[in-house]
């Protein structure tokens, strides 16, 4: 089963890149990262024959998303910030 998931993900990456190009958009391969949630599968994914980097966490719009907890930590942080604003 993991092989099927990997092929599907690789196909999605390729389709995203191809569709983006057809619309005149370019995906920056150096900024494109792979974050795997709740899996031990470490197979490589590529875009135009270049390996995409695997990361354990990243920050997007001020929220940190990590390999072990996904967005859980970011949601807790935002809820706590909201509580402080209400007080």
Secondary structure, 3 states (H helix, E strand, C coil): CHHHHHHHHHHHHHHHHHHHHHCCCCCCCCCCEEECCCCCCCCCCEECCEECEEECEEEECCEEEECCCECHHHHHHHHHHHHHHHC
